[in-house]
Amino acid sequence: MKKYTDELVDKFVNYIGTKKFLMQLSGFIITYMLGNCLLSFFGKAFDPAPFLYLNLGLSLFGVFTYTFVAIHDKNVDEPHSLTLIKQNEKIIALLEAQVKDKE
């Protein structure tokens, strides 16, 4: 039986791999940068270019994301990396079969 925290980690890991998340993250970054640039004209920017706070936040997000993915891979029967390797092996086998058929 899975713990509640394991389920939360699974949901988070599955969510960060979606197009929706990437679009939201991109929108946040662009809005953050444009907002700070506009506020800098009035001398009220809270994180002027080169956006050190944004860099710190994204670095921390990367660390936590890596940690959550590692926890998720430990809790599943077959880690994502193993799944990708098996998928690549199937694709290579199909391509090799197609090449043999053409010969």
TAKA-V433462 format. One record per run of one state. SS is the DSSP state (h for helix, s for strand, l for the rest). FROM is the first residue (numbers start at 1). LEN is the number of residues. If there is no record, write none. Layout:
ss-><SS;SS>
from-><FROM;FROM>
len-><LEN;LEN>
//
This chain:
ss-><l;h;l;h;l;h;l;h;l>
from-><1;4;17;19;42;52;76;80;103>
len-><3;13;2;23;10;24;4;23;1>
//
